[in-house]
Amino acid sequence: MTELSFANVSITYRSASTRGDVTAVSDISLDLPTGATLGIAGESGSGKSTLIMSALRLLPKSTTIDGQVRLGGKDIRDLSFGEIRAVRWAQASIVFQGALHSLNPVREVGGQIIEALEHHAKDAWMTPAKRRDRMFELLEEVDLDQSKAVSYPHELSGGQKQRIMIAMALACEPDIIIADEPTTALDVIVQKQILEGMARLVGERGISLLMISHDLAVLSAVCENLAIMRHGKLVEYGPSDQVCLAPEEDYTKQLANAFPQIGDAESRMNPRTLKPAEVRRAQPYEMTDEVVLEAKNLSVSFDTRQGRERAVRGVDLALHKAEILAVVGQSGSGKTTLARSLLGLQEVDAGSQLDFAGTALPRKAKALRAFRRQVQMILQDPSGSLNPKRSVYEAVVEGLRVQKITDDEYARVIGALEAAELTPAADYLESIPQELSGGQRQRVVIAGALALDPQVLIADEPVASLDASVRGEILSLFLALKKNLGMSALIITHDLGLAWNIADTVAVMKKGEIVEYGDVDTVLSDPQHAYTQELLAAVPRLGSQSLVNNG
Amino acid sequence: MTTPTHDLPTPSGEPDPGSTGSSGGRADHDMDEPPKGGSFLGYLLRKLGGALTSMILVVVLGFFAFRMLPGDPVLKIAKERPMSPAQIAELRSQYGLDKPVIVQFWDYLVGIFTGELGESYVYRKPVSELIVDYLGPTLLLTATAAVLAIGLGLWLGQLSAWRRNSLFDKVASSTSLVFWSVPTFWLGLILLMIFGGTLQWLPTGGMITPGLDPWSPAGIIDVIKHLILPVITMVAVVYAQYLMVMRASLIEEMSEDYLTTARAKGLTEDEVRKKHAVPNALLPTITVVFMHIGGLITGAVTVEAVFSWPGLGKLTFEAISGPDLPLLQGTFVVFSAIIIVMNLAADIVYRFLDPRVRRA
């Protein structure tokens, strides 16, 4: 068997630009003995990906590695290119984020698994026919039907693609599997299945697992030992239990707190962050009985090639003034369609009723424009929803100009940016998105919505693409907007922790229907519907290998 | 967001631990599995419909555009010899130019559908016959040039991208851009002067030395000799666009994660490039390649004029100086038809190459 060890490893990217060389990893020592499981947690920029890529020498040529990366006792720098190629996948394979672009989009997934077998042909899969059999065997291992072998990546769901990645990683019977954010972008139920499957397969075969993630709870569910990285340095290292439940370092505490434990009274209505948004009102707004936006018997159907699909089925929902309502559900549950129809962006079926402030939602474009001033949308990925060539001022002012609000334009923009806690606002006006961090970008998007003085914000996964520490900041901002301005918000999310952190009420959606709806404390503490219970059970909890033990 | 229906076989494996049967989270029945569908026939019909619409517009435009050209064709014919007004009127009625425009248009439409494109004023032969005679040389010239230009451009393009910012990349890209910027006729004339004039290595014009049988061995060699200069001119001027498109799309693919996957699987850099990166980069390139083949054929007009190549381009060039209306209309329709067919071919080929279009 093979063991992997990093001894005083530092990795530097040489750069010709004015920034000079960038040290991505400094002085890391970690061991992965045979059959062990190790998790490395860190946010983007912590150097965790760089570190694991060095194990198979997959870093670009512009990097220098100091210290020793040893695989099976050999320093990987001493291997020739031919030798390192033989090591890749046969001794150590990588599970990339399959949900994204780690599979070749124009080749059948079965063929991509076979390709790995071809490059490391062993007795058991010497001939093409045997390799084919082995590929089908692998698909079965990861609970995929054989018919999926001829699928292209775009025909599979995120979870299915991730299973293909795992099947591929197991293909050549490696001693070590390195998993790079294997469940990011998957919803909790699929995440749980993937983690369980991976833990089972790795455990059965005695394969060592090195997994990196930004989510401490996910790592602690699978790994015995945890390492925390920040800015390329090792912050804390120890057994999962100890690191998660009794962390010594402040940074580890911050990471551990970023994803709240549902039921934990301390994090209720209190997203943990070092930079909480300020509540300025002496008497903060609280949820009222005044209905702002209401949907009655709302249904949305699409014509597909298989016939008419009902994406949203008879939904009743009421958003009150100064209420934060979280709509939770898996991908494909129709929650985004629901949000789009509440915004008047999606045609609804006959018999559906949508009311804003007591009057029916207009259908004409001109009247809808006035309505949209009152109801603003915030999307998931701030990098994608901001035009990269436009300054912050232009991004925020656009809504005002569309709505033909011309008085005090400058003051309104400044006010919106300050309400989104980008202070001093004047410093940001000329910046373009590229110069801002992920959290700042999302604040700009929120400011763009706030500039119009809306009564309602509808946000689709507003923190899903943000780092753990930034997540708390943005959630705290939503809470402050409610308390300071009496704003109502409907937040679409797959993250029950978010609902626990800031929402007054929660609606659980499944296959287009709301299966449970009520205030957060009741629904999440005492779920009635089986699906809500299942969702809650799938949320990874801090603590040692909870998913594996239960599974 | 749609929830697709499933007609897939139910998995024989054990149920997923931890998920109740109704969760929709089964590996084979994921809720967010993208829907399938899309028939090839429907796609083909849509694309054919589009091509047909373009063709109709071309036919209409072909008639009216050339009637806006300055110059009276009958006066032009009459210029060389003395003619009485009665003779001119006679000529007009012979060509149908005395009829109202709308009637002329109708005659033209009927002609197109019966393959009868009228008679050339200058050559005094049916246009369709002329086009058939001149089409062969043009196809020979442009097909040779296209194959070479596409091959050279794509090959250099992928190497340039793979070795981005290397000396090879810089030399290859800048050289191609220099040729791209040179006017075709100028490059043709320079080549003619050097290799045909000063050095006398190659013939200066035409397709074959008069008197030789084009199908005899000597005749074939003679045609190849005549072909060299015009082909070099065409290739030099156009290969840059293939190089640039290939280079840009490969550079875009080079940062994709699936290439890291391929490397991690133990593939060599050459395998990563040839098996994964280039097939993906070719997809956007294919469309451009086909669209430019159409452009190449129209580009033949200049080259054929410079090298007196007896093809459609030269025929068009002569027809413009008339204006020889029936001939112009004929070559215009044929050129346009070739371009439209090429674009249609691009759409169909793309559909076969890219599974995302094929089954989306």
Interface residues (C-beta under 8 A of the other chain):
Chain A: M53 L56 L58 F81 R85 A86 V87 R88 W89 A90 S93 I94 F96 Q97 L100 H101 S102 L103 N104 P105 V106 R107 E108 E115 A116 H119 H120 E140 V142 D143 L144 D145 S147 K148 Y152 H154 E155 L156 S157 G158 G159 Q160 R163 M168 I189 V190 K192 Q193 E196 F302 T304 R305 Q306 G307 E309 A311 Q330 S331 G332 S333 G334 T336 T337 K510 K511 G512 A530 Y531 E534 A537 A538 N550 G551
Chain B: M1 T2 T3 P4 T5 L8 P9 P11 G13 E14 D16 P17 G18 S19 T20 S22 S23 G24 G25 A27 D28 D30 M31 D32 E33 P34 P35 K36 G37 G38 E256 D257 Y258 T260 T261 A262 R263 A264 K265 G266 L267 T268 K275 H276 P279 N280 L283 L353 D354 P355 R356 R359 A360
